[in-house]
Amino acid sequence: MAVNYLWDCTRVDAYPVENEHQDVVYKVHWSIIGESDPDLAPNGMPYQASIVGIQELGPPGIDDFTPFESLTNVVVTDWVIAAMGTEAVDALKLAIDNQINEQINPTSISLIIGQ
């Protein structure tokens, strides 16, 4: 099953002033949405699953500072992925895959007696 992972790393916490820089990002509130191939669902809509979290970032190096107005979701997502490490990112993707697989092939269902 192919899953497309969409990161949102646009909500951040920043220090107003840090080491002579303004609006220095130190924490990212991230989310990942995984979407399956739309062909897997009977209605043509992809199955979706998501995970949210917070990632602390280390202080930027003297040469690494990026002004807040120059930040994009792609730039900050790269920071988050680097800070998490490959194993943690792979574990998140696996958890999303498992949630989608559970929707496709449920191992448990909820029923109401008398209806």
PyMOL commands that set and color helices and strands:
alter all, ss='L'
color gray80, all
select helices_A, chain A and resi 38-40+68-70+73-84+86-104
alter helices_A, ss='H'
color red, helices_A
select strands_A, chain A and resi 3-18+21-36+48-56
alter strands_A, ss='S'
color yellow, strands_A
deselect
rebuild
show_as cartoon
